[in-house]
Each structure stands twice: as C-alpha cells, then as structure tokens.
C-alpha cells in the first residue's frame, strides 16, 4: 500500500552557529543527501586546457616575442583555472555566503586546508606557484619558458589531485535521513514527504539567506528548526560544523540536481524566510 504524503509543519528559531554545533555534537546518524552544483562561470577546465595548449605551442614558437606571449598567457590561464576551482569549493560549501568571507588567496587556501581539501604542504607549494604568476600579472615581467612550463605543469597536476581528493560539484545539503520519495515525470521533478524519523543537519542554500541548522522532529509531521543564518556566521564556524558532520555522517549517500532538491526542500516546509 502506497504511503500517504504528509504536509509537515516547522517552527523556526534563529540561533548562533555555536548553538548549532553544540546540538550537532549530540546527534548520531548515517546517510545524507547532496546537491550537484555547477562551477563558477565556465569552470576551471577551459582556462586550464588553454594554458596547456599555449605552453606546448610556446616551445615551438618561431620568434622570441611569440614564445614570451604564449608563456605569459599560459601562466595567467593556469592561475585562472586554480582560482576558479578554489571558488567552486567555497560555493559548494557556502563558505562564500558567510559573514566576512575569504577574499584573498591566503584566506581561501586556509579554508581549503581546514576542510581537508588540501594540506599544508600543498598550500605552500601553491602559494609559491601563485607568487610566480604575480610577477607576471602585477609586476609586468615576462616569464622564462621554463618557468611557465613548471608553473603550468604544477598547477595541472595539483588541480587534478585536489579534484580526485574532493569532488567540487558534490555539495553537502542534508545530513541524516527522513521518509520521502523523489522522482521525475513529464512535468519535471516531484517529491513527497512521509515523515521525520531523526534529527537532521541541513545546509540550506535556497533563497536569499542561506543557513545551517538542525531539524528536531516533534512527531512524524512537526519539527523545530534551529538555524543560524550564514550572513551572521563566520567561515571558521561553518567549517567546524561541516567537519563534525563529515565525521559523524560521512559523504552523502545520494546526490540530486539543484532543481529536484528545490522541489524536495519546498515539500519539507523548510522554505520560510
């Protein structure tokens, strides 16, 4: 017999990020859901491919001027690829939506270290590679071909290693489980809610004010939502919450596209402003 859908009712309370972390430390669970997020702009692959082609062509350039131009472009494009990848991770985890988000390369790298995406050694290597690129972009110096080759190859291998360590398109969303169904039809995605079963940690990315919070069931249809808005939460506070959630729940067991996730979010009655 097919379960009858439930329309849940949620009561919202605004709390601080430490309150959310304190509540999370009392929870235990498994599973969770993630969302597939697209990269910023055209993504990192295009400028990285340009850089590789430019540095290959530079080695056989007929003139010194052409070699210098291609070497310069290759370094700039490889750095653009890395910068795009870093911003993709910050968007994935909504760190860029926090209060006082990281705006310079050093703070962004620190966030990636804290999230376990890169380690201290990789961070230092990248900083040195970036400093070579800064000589080109900010001091208007033409790089040697050998220097450009080293930087492009280093960044190519580093970007590949980072992405294999942590997929930038797989964004955290719900930690824990509840009863629901999700599917698609000719009219698009649909969702049905069938009841709360355990407390959840939610990283809410819909609407103009993202938040992180805990959903506490009060029966199968009612729940209290204790949430901290990200524009009032520091990046370090959010990273600590996500790190604890990763340890407790592991990686999401299910991924969905952003449109389907939005339909489910509405069905969960978590869309109150």
Secondary structure by P-SEA (a helix, b strand, c coil): cbbbbbbbbbbbbbbcaaaaaaaaaacccccbbbbbbbcccccaaaaaaaaaaaaaaaaacccaaaaaaaaaaaaaaaaaaaaaaaaaaaaaacccccccccccaaaaaaaaaaaccccaaaaaaaaaaaaaaaaaccccccccaaaaaaaaaaaaaaaaaaaaaccccccccccbbbbbcccccccccccccccccbbbbbbcccccbbbbbbbbbccccbbbbbccccccccaaaaaaaaaaaaaacccccccccaaaaaaaaaaaccccc
